[in-house]
Amino acid sequence: MDKRESEKLLSEAIVHVVDDDKAVLDSISLLLTSIGIYHHTYSSAQAFLDAYAKAEFDHYKGCILMDVRMPLMSGIECQDKLKEINCELPVIFITAYGDVPTAVETMKNGAVDFIEKPYREQVLIDAIQKALLTSINRQLKAKKISDTKRKLATLSARETQVLQKILNGKANKVIALELGLSQRTIELHRAHVMEKMDVKSLAELIKITLDAIELIDS
């Protein structure tokens, strides 16, 4: 991970705190302010969903800290709705009524942590920092995949064909036979592919390509 890039992303991160208890919101807000973490507070799950639906909402940078039990819409119900709209923000649940089945359910649905009230401030801070790191890693991975797809789009039809066969584990000699070309021509195509994809090894080419897109055998 590029340190400067990750630090920039961390400085831009927002913690979205969702709880129907104003005292809890005020307490967490004060804590986050004291350690310099930017945040927004919401008094209900619906209030957060309404904010999330707005165009100016940043759907990628930050995490969600949410109470499990809230009136009208619970944290778990809100989590389900967020999954339906492909929300990528990591979710931490906090609750005064923690139990194993609930924790298991939220974690299976993708929550990154489950914290019981009353909690120690450092436990909460550690969980938030871990969630923000998860968010940053997701952003960096998404950027890397986007860059790879952009490079893939620069390949010619023949280069794409050669790359597909490389990903299927075929050697240059086999590719040459299948495409009716000379082995030297295949080697040149492969060299051009690696140059356009900006990789130094075949292993790197295969890894970044498989991470970015699924290619089928031609």
N, C-alpha and C positions, 0 to 999 in steps of 0.2 A: 504494500500500500504506500502511495506517495504521501509523505508526512505533511507537506504543505497543503496538498489537496484535501486530506482527511481533516486537518485542522480548520480549513475553510468551511468544509461541510458541517463540522461540529459547531462552529460559530453561528451558522445559519439555521441550525436545528431548532425545532419548536416542540416542547412537551405539551400535549393537550390533556388537561386534567379534567375528568368527568366525574362529578359526585353531586348528589342532591343535598349533602350536608354542607352548609356554608362555612361552618367552623373548620371542616376538613379542607375545603378549598382555600380558605384564608391561610391555614397552617402550611399547606404544601406550597402555596404561592410565596409565602414568606421564606420558606426553606430554599426554593429554587432561585428566588431573587438573591439570597445571601451567597449563593455559589455561582451566580452569574449565568444561569440557564434561562433562556427566553422561553416563555410559556403563555398559554391561554387557558382560561378556566370556563367550564360549562356546568350549569346546574342540573342538566338532564341529558339523557342519551339523545333525545330528539333534537335538543339545542345543538349538540355536537354534529349530528347528521345534517342538520340544516346548514351549519357552517361549512361542513365538508362538501356540500353540493354547490357552493358558490365558486365562481370561476377563479377568484383570486386566492383560494385556498391552496396551499402548497401540499400536494398529495404525496410527496416523496421524502421530505426532510423532517425527521423527528420521530416521535413515538406517542402512544396513547396510554395514559394512566387512568384506569377506569374502575369505578366501584362495581361490584357484582350485583348487589341488590339495590335497585332504584325503583320508584313508583312509575307506573305507566309502561316503561320499557326497561327491562333489566340490562345489565352489562352484557350478559350472554346473548340476549336477543339483539343487542346492538352489534355485537361481534358477528353474529350471523348475517346481519344486513351489510356489514362492511365486507364480509367475504363475498357476498353476492355482487358487489360493485368492484371487486378486485382491489380492495384497499391493501397497500403494501406496508403501511406503517405498523411497526411492531407494537403489540398490546401487552401491557402489564395490568393484571387485575389486583385490586385491593379489596378486602372484605373483613367485616367484623364477624362473619358467620362462616368462616372457612371450614370446609370438610373435604375429605379425600375425593368423593365422587365429583364434586364441583370442580376441584382443581384439575382432576383428570380430564373432565369434559372441556374445560377452557384450553388446556395445553394441547389436547388432540385437535382442537379447532385452530391452533396456531399461535396461542398466547406464548410469550417468551418468559413470563414469570407470574407467580401467584403469591401475594403477600397478605398475611393476616394482620388485622388491627388488634391491639396496638402494636405498632412496629417501631423499631429503632430507626432514627433518621438516617444513619449510615447504611442500613440495609436498603432503605428506599433509594438513597443516592446511588448505591452500587447497582441496583436493578435498573435505574434510569440510564446510567452511563453505559451499562451493558446493552440496553435496548437501543440507545443512540448509536453505539458502535455497530450493532446489527444493521441499523438503518443505513449507516455510512457504507458498510460493506455491500449492501444491496444496491446502493446508488452507483458505487464504483463498478460493480459487476455489470449493471445495466448499461453503463457508459461503455465498458469494454465490449460488450456484446453488440451494442449499436455501432461502434467503430469497426468491428469485424464484419458486420453485415454491409456496412458502407464499402469496405474493401472488397468483399465478395462481389458486389455489384459492378466493380471495375473489371472483373475477369471476362475474357472473351468466352464464347460458347464452347470452344474447344478446350480452353483452360479449365472451365467449370467441369467439363466432361472428364478431363484427366484427374481433377481434384476429387470428383466423386469416386473414381476407381481407386485412387490412393486411400481414401477413407474406408474403402471396402477391403483394404489390406493387399492390394495387388501390386506386384513388382513392375518396374518399368518394362521389362521384356514381355510380360503378360499383357500389359496395357497396350503395348505396341502391336501385338498380335491381334488383340480384340478390335482395335481401331484401324488396323491395316496401315499403320505408319511405322517408320523406322524407330529403333530404340533411341537414336540420337535426337530425333524430333521430339519424342516424349520427354527426354531429359531437358531439352530446351524449354518445353512447355512448363515442366515442373519448376525449373529455375525462374521462369517469369511469374509463376504463381507465388512462389516464395518471396520474390521481390515485391510484388504488388501487395501481398499480405503482411510484408514487413516482419518476416520471421527468419531466424537463423538456423533452425533445425526442422527436420521432418516431424519430430515429436511435438514441437511447439505449434506447427501448422495444424496438425491433427487435433490437438487439444483445443485451441482457440476456435477452430471451425466447428467441432462437435459441441462446444459450449454454446455457440451462437445459433446454429441452425441444423436441422435434420436434413441430410441429403440422402436420396434413395439411389440404389444402383441403377445405372442407365441401361 
